[in-house]
């Protein structure tokens, strides 16, 4: 029996958790659905990751209002993916911040990504009719920038390519807490369809060097304490390496994409089969790993049509 495409069969609402991971810092998590972060400053609030629609964004806002009535002044988007950015209008933030590269990716492939993810994640796009259009930043940065919410300093920077070429992390020095987007996951499959396998490990090393006390990852539970942080970083590294190595071996000898798929499943299933969105991610991950192993540095653009063709070849 063919598996339902991507997450089309996942229609169960997830339980939301709202954890304080440092003073005035919160992680909004939902059992493997995309996470958001909250940073409360002296007079206003910064949100990290918008969610897929204004309706879902309002769930984040509801949690924010349970702890503060300060206005939301800043929204930081760690990368361009539709499930992270299309809910931005709900926050009415004065500044929407992305890296220069992430903005360029919105221009290059934002609409295709929206069409693709809408097809993959129907549950996450409930209320999609309220999305006003693609989300563009008001503010961008090349390597790093600093925002002050009153006395609270927030450093936003790129530390390397991983989940996408435009990934940013957000570090709050006074609590030594980081929001990593999808560079780090916890008990959730990494989506690598637009990723850079060869760089991902070095980017994880850069994050690990901060020795942070807590991380709000892209998906999965909040990570509190250095032991849990390091466990998640190493688990993410293992997932990425376990995906790429067997695929690269097949590609090196001229093997087919289907052979690479079989080799990746043999490597990954025993360790990661119970991870959130695992079956969804794996075909996209194998396709991207196969391309990178054959020298294609810039990920090919996913479209709703290409998604289905690839899925039927590998997972159908």
C-alpha positions as CSV (number, residue, x, y, z in Angstrom):
1,X,0.0,0.0,0.0
2,X,1.4,3.4,-1.0
3,X,2.1,5.9,1.8
4,X,0.1,9.1,1.9
5,X,2.1,11.9,0.2
6,X,4.3,13.8,2.7
7,X,2.1,14.8,5.6
8,X,-1.2,14.7,3.9
9,X,-2.3,11.8,6.2
10,X,-1.3,13.7,9.4
11,X,-4.5,15.4,10.4
12,X,-4.2,15.1,14.1
13,X,-3.9,18.4,16.1
14,X,-0.7,18.5,18.2
15,X,-0.5,19.4,21.8
16,X,1.1,22.8,22.3
17,X,3.8,23.3,25.0
18,X,5.0,26.7,26.2
19,X,8.3,26.4,28.1
20,X,10.3,29.1,29.8
21,X,13.9,28.4,28.8
22,X,15.5,31.5,30.3
23,X,14.3,34.6,32.0
24,X,11.8,36.2,29.7
25,X,12.6,33.5,27.0
26,X,10.0,30.9,25.8
27,X,9.8,28.1,23.4
28,X,6.4,27.4,21.7
29,X,6.5,23.7,20.6
30,X,3.9,21.3,19.3
31,X,5.0,17.6,19.1
32,X,7.2,17.9,16.0
33,X,5.3,20.7,14.3
34,X,7.3,23.9,13.6
35,X,8.4,25.8,16.7
36,X,8.4,29.5,17.5
37,X,10.4,31.4,20.1
38,X,9.6,34.4,22.3
39,X,12.1,37.0,23.6
40,X,10.7,39.6,26.0
41,X,12.6,42.8,26.3
42,X,12.1,45.8,28.6
43,X,9.4,47.4,26.5
44,X,8.6,45.0,23.6
45,X,8.7,41.4,22.4
46,X,10.6,39.7,19.6
47,X,9.1,36.6,18.0
48,X,11.3,34.0,16.3
49,X,9.5,32.1,13.4
50,X,6.0,33.2,12.3
51,X,4.2,29.9,11.7
52,X,2.5,28.9,8.4
53,X,-0.6,31.0,8.6
54,X,-2.0,34.0,10.6
55,X,-4.4,31.5,12.3
56,X,-1.5,29.5,13.6
57,X,0.4,32.6,14.5
58,X,-2.5,33.7,16.7
59,X,-1.9,30.5,18.8
60,X,1.6,31.9,19.5
61,X,0.3,35.3,20.3
62,X,-2.2,33.8,22.7
63,X,0.7,32.2,24.6
64,X,2.6,35.5,24.5
65,X,-0.3,37.3,26.0
66,X,-0.4,34.8,28.9
67,X,3.0,36.1,30.1
68,X,3.2,39.8,28.9
69,X,1.1,42.6,27.4
70,X,4.2,44.3,25.8
71,X,3.8,44.9,22.1
72,X,5.4,42.7,19.5
73,X,8.0,44.9,17.8
74,X,10.3,42.4,16.0
75,X,9.8,39.2,14.1
76,X,13.0,37.2,13.1
77,X,12.7,34.5,10.4
78,X,15.6,32.0,10.5
79,X,15.0,31.0,6.8
80,X,12.5,31.3,4.0
81,X,10.3,28.2,4.2
82,X,6.6,28.8,3.9
83,X,5.7,27.0,7.2
84,X,8.0,29.4,9.0
85,X,7.1,32.7,7.4
86,X,3.6,33.0,5.9
87,X,1.9,33.8,9.3
88,X,4.0,37.0,9.7
89,X,1.1,39.5,9.1
90,X,-0.6,38.4,12.4
91,X,2.1,39.9,14.5
92,X,2.0,43.4,13.0
93,X,5.7,43.8,13.9
94,X,7.5,47.0,13.0
95,X,10.5,45.0,11.8
96,X,10.7,41.6,10.0
97,X,14.3,40.4,9.9
98,X,16.0,37.8,7.6
99,X,19.5,37.3,6.3
100,X,20.2,38.8,2.9
101,X,20.5,35.2,1.6
102,X,17.1,34.2,3.0
103,X,15.5,37.2,1.4
104,X,17.1,36.3,-1.9
105,X,15.6,32.8,-1.6
106,X,12.1,34.3,-1.1
107,X,12.6,36.1,-4.4
108,X,14.1,33.1,-6.2
109,X,11.8,30.3,-5.0
110,X,9.3,31.6,-2.4
111,X,6.2,31.0,-4.4
112,X,7.3,27.6,-5.5
113,X,8.0,26.7,-1.9
114,X,4.6,28.0,-0.8
115,X,2.8,25.9,-3.5
116,X,5.0,22.9,-2.5
117,X,4.5,23.1,1.2
118,X,0.8,23.8,0.9
119,X,0.5,20.4,-0.8
120,X,2.7,18.6,1.7
121,X,1.2,20.0,5.0
122,X,-2.5,20.6,4.6
123,X,-3.1,20.7,8.4
124,X,-0.6,23.4,8.9
125,X,-2.2,25.6,6.3
126,X,-5.7,25.8,7.8
127,X,-6.8,29.4,7.4
128,X,-4.5,29.8,4.4
129,X,-7.0,32.2,2.8
130,X,-5.9,34.9,5.3
131,X,-2.2,34.8,4.1
132,X,-1.8,38.2,2.3
133,X,1.1,37.0,0.1
134,X,4.8,36.1,0.3
135,X,6.6,37.4,3.4
136,X,9.5,39.8,2.7
137,X,11.7,41.3,5.5
138,X,11.9,45.0,6.3
139,X,15.4,44.5,7.6
140,X,18.2,42.2,6.3
141,X,21.8,41.5,7.3
142,X,24.8,40.0,5.6
143,X,26.7,38.2,8.4
144,X,25.3,39.4,11.7
145,X,23.3,42.2,13.4
146,X,22.4,43.1,16.9
147,X,19.0,44.3,18.2
148,X,18.4,45.8,21.6
149,X,15.0,45.5,23.2
150,X,15.8,48.1,25.8
151,X,18.8,46.7,27.7
152,X,18.4,43.2,26.4
153,X,20.8,42.4,23.6
154,X,20.0,40.0,20.9
155,X,22.6,38.8,18.4
156,X,21.3,37.5,15.0
157,X,23.8,35.9,12.8
158,X,24.7,33.3,10.2
159,X,27.1,30.7,11.4
160,X,27.1,28.5,8.3
161,X,24.9,26.7,5.8
162,X,22.8,23.8,7.0
163,X,19.0,23.5,6.6
164,X,19.2,26.2,3.9
165,X,21.9,28.5,2.6
166,X,20.3,31.5,4.5
167,X,20.0,30.0,8.0
168,X,20.2,32.4,10.9
169,X,20.5,31.7,14.7
170,X,19.5,34.1,17.5
171,X,21.5,34.3,20.6
172,X,20.5,36.0,23.9
173,X,23.8,36.6,25.8
174,X,22.3,37.5,29.2
175,X,20.8,34.1,29.5
176,X,23.1,32.2,27.1
177,X,20.1,30.9,25.2
178,X,19.9,30.2,21.4
179,X,17.1,29.8,18.9
180,X,18.5,27.7,16.1
181,X,15.6,27.2,13.6
182,X,15.9,23.9,11.8
183,X,19.7,23.6,12.1
184,X,19.0,21.7,15.3
185,X,16.1,19.3,15.8
186,X,15.1,17.1,18.7
187,X,13.5,13.7,18.1
188,X,12.3,15.0,14.8
189,X,13.6,14.3,11.3
190,X,15.7,17.0,9.7
191,X,14.3,18.2,6.5
192,X,17.3,18.3,4.2
193,X,15.6,18.9,0.8
194,X,17.1,22.4,0.5
195,X,20.1,21.6,2.7
196,X,23.9,21.5,2.5
197,X,25.1,18.2,3.9
198,X,28.8,19.1,3.6
199,X,28.4,22.2,5.7
200,X,25.9,21.1,8.2
201,X,28.4,19.5,10.6
202,X,30.6,22.6,10.8
203,X,27.6,24.8,11.4
204,X,26.6,22.5,14.3
205,X,30.2,22.8,15.6
206,X,29.8,26.6,15.6
207,X,26.6,26.4,17.6
208,X,28.2,23.9,20.0
209,X,31.1,26.3,20.6
210,X,28.7,28.7,22.3
211,X,28.1,26.2,25.1
212,X,24.6,27.6,25.5
213,X,22.4,26.7,28.5
214,X,19.3,26.2,26.4
215,X,18.1,25.9,22.8
216,X,14.7,26.3,21.2
217,X,15.2,24.0,18.2
218,X,13.3,24.1,14.9
219,X,11.1,21.1,15.9
220,X,10.8,19.0,19.0
221,X,11.0,19.7,22.7
222,X,12.8,22.7,24.2
223,X,16.4,21.8,25.2
224,X,17.3,23.0,28.7
225,X,20.7,22.3,30.1
226,X,24.0,21.7,28.3
227,X,23.6,17.9,28.4
228,X,20.3,18.0,26.6
229,X,21.6,20.7,24.2
230,X,24.6,18.5,23.3
231,X,22.5,15.4,22.9
232,X,20.3,17.2,20.4
233,X,23.2,18.6,18.5
234,X,24.9,15.2,18.2
235,X,21.6,13.5,17.3
236,X,21.1,16.0,14.5
237,X,24.6,15.4,13.3
238,X,24.1,11.7,13.3
239,X,20.8,12.1,11.3
240,X,22.5,14.3,8.7
241,X,25.6,12.0,8.4
242,X,23.6,8.8,8.3
243,X,21.5,10.2,5.5
244,X,24.3,11.5,3.4
245,X,27.1,8.9,3.7
246,X,25.2,5.9,2.1
247,X,23.7,8.1,-0.6
248,X,27.1,9.5,-1.5
249,X,28.6,6.0,-1.8
250,X,25.9,5.1,-4.3
251,X,26.3,8.3,-6.3
252,X,30.1,7.9,-6.4
253,X,29.8,4.6,-8.2
254,X,27.1,5.8,-10.6
255,X,24.2,4.1,-8.9
256,X,20.6,5.2,-9.3
257,X,18.5,7.4,-7.0
258,X,16.4,4.3,-6.1
259,X,19.6,2.5,-5.0
260,X,20.5,5.5,-2.9
261,X,17.0,5.5,-1.4
262,X,17.4,1.8,-0.4
263,X,20.9,2.4,1.1
264,X,19.6,5.4,3.1
265,X,16.7,3.5,4.5
266,X,19.0,0.7,5.6
267,X,21.2,3.3,7.4
268,X,18.5,5.5,8.9
269,X,15.4,3.3,9.7
270,X,17.0,1.5,12.7
271,X,17.8,4.8,14.4
272,X,15.3,7.3,13.3
273,X,12.1,5.6,12.1
274,X,10.1,6.8,15.1
275,X,11.1,10.5,14.6
276,X,8.4,13.1,13.8
277,X,7.9,13.6,10.0
278,X,10.5,11.0,9.2
279,X,8.6,9.3,6.3
280,X,7.7,12.8,5.0
281,X,11.3,14.0,5.0
282,X,13.3,11.0,3.8
283,X,12.5,11.1,0.0
284,X,13.3,14.8,-0.2
285,X,16.5,14.2,1.8
286,X,17.7,11.4,-0.4
287,X,17.0,13.4,-3.5
288,X,19.0,16.4,-2.3
289,X,21.8,14.2,-0.9
290,X,22.1,12.5,-4.3
291,X,22.3,15.8,-6.1
292,X,24.9,17.2,-3.7
293,X,27.0,14.1,-4.0
294,X,27.0,14.6,-7.7
295,X,28.3,18.2,-7.4
296,X,25.1,20.2,-7.4
297,X,25.8,22.8,-4.8
298,X,22.7,24.9,-5.0
299,X,19.6,22.9,-4.2
300,X,17.2,22.5,-7.1
301,X,13.8,24.3,-6.6
302,X,11.1,22.0,-5.4
303,X,7.7,22.5,-7.1
304,X,4.4,20.8,-6.4
305,X,4.9,18.8,-9.6
306,X,8.5,17.8,-8.9
307,X,7.4,16.8,-5.3
308,X,4.9,14.3,-6.6
309,X,7.2,12.8,-9.3
310,X,9.9,12.2,-6.8
311,X,7.6,10.8,-4.2
312,X,6.1,8.3,-6.6
313,X,9.6,7.2,-7.7
314,X,10.8,6.6,-4.1
315,X,8.0,6.4,-1.6
316,X,5.0,5.4,-3.7
